[in-house]
Amino acid sequence: MRVRLYIDTEGEVRRVQIMAENAGEWAPLQRMFERTRFLPGRRANANVASWLEIEVEVLELLRVL
């Protein structure tokens, strides 16, 4: 399953888009990412907001949720 995260200039996740037909069933995954901090994107030695798209293996995810 693919997940898109909008990460602000402070590294906080501001938006989570779960790219699946049954996205509503993955609320725990959404909450997990909303609480996760990332290093922000960088451009010209400055922090910038950015989108990060990742692939999540469902079987691995079920082991940790």
Secondary structure, 3 states (H helix, E strand, C coil): CEEEEEECCCCEEEEEEEECCCHHHHHHHHHHHHCCECCCEEECCEEECEEEEEECCHHHHHHHC
